[in-house]
């Protein structure tokens, strides 16, 4: 279970914008849902294999505290992690105990009723993805350099020019830059949609195989397969 918790923290809290997620678990599947407070990114994920310890419906708040507990030296080797239960059998939290049994912590879950009011499902229905591809390591490095060169620009614009998907920063009235993020794409983007630079960059910097999708209808999706779970990050577009 420790590996699954570390994976969750890395692909949620470490983005810098998600600190509360909802878990729905059965013996058939374990799903993850959450979003940034400003709704710039919505997360919809699932583990490849159901996590037996995560059966139930509960929230995971204050993920930063969970990260601290997971990385305490006392819990890095041979620690005992277990799910605590409420009187009615619902999951209540994660109990941490070190190898010698003299160092304990408990991370509390949020009840199903409360998390349902705080994390409402946001579904993007009927999205047609006009452009799809797997980004290269080189392209992600190029994005990092352009983001540094245009650090005062919060949005990047996406454009397809002669089958080259470009990221553009700034405009004719400011410092500006652009580069080919992926060559040889099929599909067309006719509208000048833009997306938050920090969000796109943070997701692309995550560990795992990635697939990027853009819709001319005004949405983008980056799917990250960590090896343990698949995380789908959907971003509504901004007008530049």
N, C-alpha and C positions, 0 to 999 in steps of 0.2 A: 504493500500500500504506500510505502514511503516514496517509491519511484513515481507512482501515479500523482501523489500530492506535489512532488517537486515539478513534475511536468505541467500540472495545472497552474502552479504559481508562475512558472516561467512564461506560459502562454496567455496569462491574464494580467496579473499584477505587474510583471516586468515590462509590460507595454507602457506603463506610466499613466494609464487612464481608466483602468478597470480595477475596482477594489471590492466588488460584490458580484458573486455568481450564484446561479441556481442549479442544483443537481437534481435530476430525475432518474432514479435507478430502479431497474427490475432485474430479474434473472435473465432477461433477454437482451437488454441494452442499458448503457449508462450515458445520458446526455448532459451537456453543459450549455448553459445559456447566460448571457450577460451583455452589458453594453456600457460605454463610457457615459458619464453624467451629461455631457454635452451632445450625446447621441451621434457623434461623429463616426463611431464604429459600433457595430452590433456583432456579437460573437454567438455562433451556433455550432456546437461541436459534439463529438461523441467518441468514446473509447472504442478501440478495435475489438476488445473483449470486455464483456460486462465485468464491472468491479464488484465483487461479492460484498465488500464492506460498505459500498455506497448504495445499497438497496434502500429505497425510500425517497422522500421528497423533502429537500431542505436547502437552506442557503448557506453560503460560505462568505461571511463578511470579514472586513479587516484582514485582507489577505497578506498585508505586510507583516502582521503579527505571526501568521502561520509560517511565512518565509523565515522569520527570525528563529522560530522554534525548530524548524526543519534543519537549519544550518548551525544550531548550537553544537559545539564539539561533543557534548555528552550524548547526543543523539545520532552522531554520524556513523557509528559502528555498533552493531549488535544491540540496537535499541529495540524496545518493545512498543509498538504502536497498536492501539486498539480503539474501536468505536464504542463510545459510551452510549447507553440507551436511556430514554425517558421511561417513566412507569408504564406508559401505554405501548412501549416497544419501538417508538420512533427514534431515529438517530439523533443524538444530542451533541456529539462532539468527538474529538480525537484526543485520547489520553497518551501522553508521552512518558516513557519510563526508561532510564538508562540501563546499561547492562548489569550494574551492581544493585539496582533497585532502590537507590537512595537519592534520586534526582527526578522530580516529576513536574509535568505541566499539562494543562488541559486547554485545548482550543475549542471554543464553543461554536456550534452551528446556529443558524437562524431558523426558527420554526417555519414550517411550510406556509402557515397562514400569513406570517409577517413578510416573508420573502415574496410571496405572490402579489402583495400590495406594492412592494418596492421595486420588484423586477417584473414588469409586465411584458408578455411576449410581444415582440415586434417582428412581423413577418413581411418579407418582400415577396409578393406573389406576382407571377407572370413576368419575371424579368428575362429578357432575351439577351444573352451575352453575345455581342457582336465581334469581340476580339478576345482570343484566349491564347495563352502561351506559358511556357515554363521559363522563368527568368534565369539568367546566368549569374555566376558569382561576379564576373567582370562588370556586368550591368549594375549590380547592387553596389559594387565599389564605386562605380561612376556616379551613381545617385548620391552616395555619401560625399563625394568631392563637390558636386554641384550644390548640395545642400549647405556645405561649408562656405562656398563662394557666394551663395545667395542667402545667408543666414537671416536676413531681415525680411525674407519673403515667406509668409505662412502657407501659401498655396502653390501647388504645381499644376500646370495645365497639361492635359493629355491630348495628343494630336496624332493622327495617322497621315503620313506624307509619303506617297509612292511605296506603300507596303512597309514603311518604317514607322514604328511607334515611338514618338518623341515625348519627352518631358520638357516643358518650358517653364522658366522662372522669370518673373517680372514682365515688363512690357516696354513699349517705346518711350515711356516717360520716366523709367527707372533704370537702375542697373539691371542687366538681364543676362540670361544664359539658357542654353538648351543642349540636349544631346539625344542620340538615338538610344533608347532604352532596350528595344528589341527590334531586330531587322527581320524582314520577310514574313510579316503577319498577314493573315487573310482577314477580310472584313473591313468595314469603314466606320469611322466616327465623324459625324458631320457637325456635331455641336461642341462648343468650346468649354466642356466641363472641367472643373478643377477639384483637387482633393488636398487635405491637410498634409503638408510635407512630413511633419514629425510622426504622424500616424502611419503613413505609408512606409516610411523608413524603418520605424520600430518593428512593424510586422515583418518586413523583408529581412530584418536582422535576426529574426528568431531561428532557432535550430529546427531543421526539418526540410523535407522536399516541399517545393512551393509551386502553385499554379495561379496565374494572374488573369482576371477577367474584367472586361470593361463593357458597359452597355451604353449605347447612344441615348437610352432613355433616362440616364442620369444616375448610374450606380456603378460601383466597382466591387469586386470580390477578390480577396487573396486567400487561398486555401493552403494551409500548412499541415503536413503530415509529419508528426514528431516521431513516429514509430510506435507510440503507444496510443495516440489519439489523432483524430482529424479535427482541425480547428478552422472554421470558415468565418472570415472577418468581412462583413459587408459594410460598405461606406456609401452613404448618400452623397451625391455630387453637390458642389458649390458653383455658383456663377462667378466667374472672374471679373 
